[in-house]
Structures are given as C-alpha cells and as structure tokens.
Amino acid sequence: MSLKESMPIISSSNGVWEGWYRHYDANGDKIDEHTSRLLCRFLDEHTYHQTNQYFWKDGKVEIKDFPTKIEDNKLVFFTHINGWAAEVPLDTYNRTIMLNWTRHNEPDLYLYEMIQHSDCRKFRSRVWQWFKGGQLWKRTLIDEHFVDLDWSKYEENPQPPKL
C-alpha cells in the first residue's frame, strides 16, 4: 500500500504552507506572534522531513528541521523532539491529524497538537496544548494556507511570507 493510500491526510500536507503562529499563556493572554513557512516533504515512502521557518516583525528569523521516520502509519520524530504524528481514524471526514511530542532538554514538558485540514486541502488550522509540570502552560494557534508543491525554491535564503 502506498503512502498516499495508508496516510492520505498526512500525505496531503506535502508542499509549502504559510501562516501565523500566535502563542497564548494559560490565562489566554497573547505572549507572542510571528509568521511562518513550513516546507513539508516526503522524500520517499519511509522518510518525511519538515523545515519550519519563523519570522518576527523585528527581523528575527528561526529555522527548525524535523526529520522523521514513517513507521506503522505514523510519523516518528527522533531528533531534538521525541514524538509522533498520526491520522485520527475516528474522523470519518478525514480532516484530522494528532501529534504528541516532548523535548529532550525539558522532561517535564509535553505537547499535544491537533491539525485540522479543510476539505479542499488548501487551508488548515492547528492547536498546540503545552503542559509543563503536569499543568497547562500555554497554547499555540496556527492558521495556514497552502502555497506551492515545489518546496525546493524556498530552502535557500528564507524570506518572510507576504501575508
């Protein structure tokens, strides 16, 4: 069975996504926001690689790479984060992906993420729930739209998206 057949929602993430990340503390107060560009690529039937490019209004730029392995119908993260991403089989509309991850250097922190795709697969929204020391620490809301299948032209010299 091909990757598109076994993980159709995750496969539809392939390409370039741009949008906004907005971070809120446990009380619901906004503590940060920035634009983003995600390069999501399936290198073969067993390897997925995601590069997140973050851009702040003050000129700060941050790039994070997330190589994964594809095992048992899920993405497995194994670098500076440990975790997984998988489709939600209970969602008969085939719109939902769930993630869980922890950071190596912060053992009391964990995160759950829900990604909700639109039916046309051109828009998605994501919610991160951060827990630290067993309590809600913050939330991140992400709104994204699909830009391009050709991620290679966005790798060199990243520039902020024009949103």
Buried (B, 14 or more C-beta within 10 A) or exposed (E): EEBEEBBEBBBBBBBBBBBBBBBBBEEEEEEEBBBBBBBBBBEEEEEBBBBBBBBBEEEEEEEEEBBBEBEEEBBBBEEEBBBBBBBBEEBEEEBBBBBBBBBEEEEEBBBBBBBBBEEEBEBBBBEBBBBBEEEEBBBBBBBBBBBEEEBEEBEEEBEBBEE
